[in-house]
């Protein structure tokens, strides 16, 4: 509900050793939905999902946006590479490896990005996963 996006839910069920489709999930049950969501940023862990034909008036209590606590600034090797860095970071964000990616900014070091991470583990995972990538060369 937090972003007003609408999707057609194609399946609802619970996790067991195999997926077991059902017509509905009830309060307190852990399950899954298959909804053909193309934009990962439209999904937030813990958000309320409602029917498009019978929407809830308010989200269930307790939902909180995830807030990054570790930040890292990223700059391209040269200014001509800013567009490529921007595209690469958007792809990485779509994979949910960088939860907070504000617009590019100008700093004394040039144009770059200030990325937020959930903690030092997610930052290290991003850093280690970026090594050897053509999008994120290391010097």
HELIX and SHEET records of a PDB file:
HELIX    1   1 UNK A   40  UNK A   42  5                                   3    
HELIX    2   2 UNK A   79  UNK A   81  5                                   3    
HELIX    3   3 UNK A   82  UNK A   94  1                                  13    
HELIX    4   4 UNK A  120  UNK A  130  1                                  11    
SHEET    1   A 3 UNK A  19  UNK A  22  0                                        
SHEET    2   A 3 UNK A  11  UNK A  15 -1                                        
SHEET    3   A 3 UNK A  31  UNK A  34 -1                                        
SHEET    1   B 3 UNK A  70  UNK A  75  0                                        
SHEET    2   B 3 UNK A 110  UNK A 117 -1                                        
SHEET    3   B 3 UNK A 100  UNK A 101 -1                                        
SHEET    1   C 3 UNK A  70  UNK A  75  0                                        
SHEET    2   C 3 UNK A 110  UNK A 117 -1                                        
SHEET    3   C 3 UNK A 105  UNK A 107 -1                                        
END                                                                             
